[in-house]
Amino acid sequence: MFLDAISSCPWTFRSEASSFSILRLSDASSVPPQTALTAAAAAAQAVVATERDEGDKQTKLQTEIVRLEEEKGVLEKTLLEERKKLEEERNEWKMHRAEMEKGKQEAIEKAVEEERKKMEQEREEWQKHRAEEEKGKQEAIEKAVKEERKKMEQEREEWQKHRAEEEKGKQEAIEKA
């Protein structure tokens, strides 16, 4: 059967010093049948060796594919773990940042409240000082008015005294006259 396949093929192989050369079948008629069988056997061995090499290569490729898929799985797992770690770190950073912002806001609110209290205290002190000044002014005015009244009363009394003396002087002058 193998020989039928070779004879139907327009080409055949011939082994010479462990290398193959292609002969036309028309040239094969000059080659003895034993040589054609040897060439066919050598060709079959070459095909088997090539198939074995291809099988070995295929096995190596399959092994390499399996190894690469395992590495891919490991890398994907590592990548997933790294992403998870990064997400956790990001969440921690966000929480830390939120806490810092909250702390800043509380510090600002505290500073504003302290400033309000300080300003209220200053305003109260200013109002107290102003009230004391107003009280001092009022007391000074009242004192000045009192002194002015006293002075006017004295002047009025002196005027009345002087007038009474004038009236007395006129009366005495009238009585003498």
FENTA-V180438 format. One record per backbone hydrogen bond with DSSP energy under -0.5 kcal/mol. NH is the residue of the N-H (numbers start at 1). CO is the residue of the C=O. If there is no record, write none. Layout:
# FENTA-V180438
NH,CO
NH,CO
This chain:
# FENTA-V180438
5,1
6,2
7,3
8,4
9,5
9,6
12,23
14,21
16,14
16,19
19,16
21,14
23,12
25,10
27,24
28,24
29,25
30,27
31,28
35,32
36,32
37,33
38,34
39,35
40,36
41,37
42,38
43,39
44,40
45,41
46,42
47,43
48,44
49,45
50,46
51,47
52,48
53,49
54,50
55,51
56,52
57,53
58,54
59,55
60,56
61,57
62,58
63,59
64,60
65,61
66,62
67,63
68,64
69,65
70,66
71,67
72,68
73,69
74,70
75,71
76,72
77,73
78,74
79,75
80,76
81,77
82,78
83,79
84,80
85,81
86,82
87,83
88,84
89,85
90,86
91,87
92,88
93,89
94,90
95,91
96,92
97,93
98,94
99,95
100,96
101,97
102,98
103,99
104,100
105,101
106,102
107,103
108,104
109,105
110,106
111,107
112,108
113,109
114,110
115,111
116,112
117,113
118,114
119,115
120,116
121,117
122,118
123,119
124,120
125,121
126,122
127,123
128,124
129,125
130,126
131,127
132,128
133,129
134,130
135,131
136,132
137,133
138,134
139,135
140,136
141,137
142,138
143,139
144,140
145,141
146,142
147,143
148,144
149,145
150,146
151,147
152,148
153,149
154,150
155,151
156,152
157,153
158,154
159,155
160,156
161,157
162,158
163,159
164,160
165,161
166,162
167,163
168,164
169,165
170,166
171,167
172,168
173,169
174,170
175,171
176,172
177,173
